């Protein structure tokens, strides 16, 4: 059974701090890994990673994948209170459709 | 703007009273998904449609049914809601089975009294 594990489950930081969120996975026939941000509503897409070692970047957020060690990290630099959210990591399963296996998420709280 | 729309955003029902949640999309995507997300948990896939082909997850209770009358709409029917069915229900779409990126609607928060 495919598995996605995130750590830490929750994190509290101060504005301006840099954070690193972790995601490890065990997926049959890996295709990609996705990061979503979820505030008090539906998840919004951040990144899709398919190739090892290539960093994806969007503003203060960046993410990288290590296919050899089966993990990904999501970095947020100079955090702001608006970054407070649950960050979900997910991997599509091999079976029919694009079923996503989600990790439990990391609850990030950024205090002013 | 192309999007995934869910109605209602909040639904309150009584124990055992059937309820229907709706999802529509203007993205013209082939695949539509229904997820259940309970507090502090990851979304759990209930079922998905690839076009008209329905795919149920093995552990989805029989109490949950779905209909997709056309490409744009998909419904989640809960025949006899129990207290344990209180959750956020998320609809998502993807272009095809090979397309990993899923677009989520805003969700419907279901309360069961």
Interface residues (C-beta under 8 A of the other chain):
Chain A: X31 X32 X34 X36 X41 X42 X43 X44 X45 X48 X88 X92 X96 X97 X98 X99 X100 X102 X103 X104 X105 X107
Chain B: X31 X33 X40 X41 X42 X43 X44 X45 X48 X50 X55 X90 X92 X94 X96 X97 X98 X99 X100 X101 X102 X103 X104 X105 X106 X107
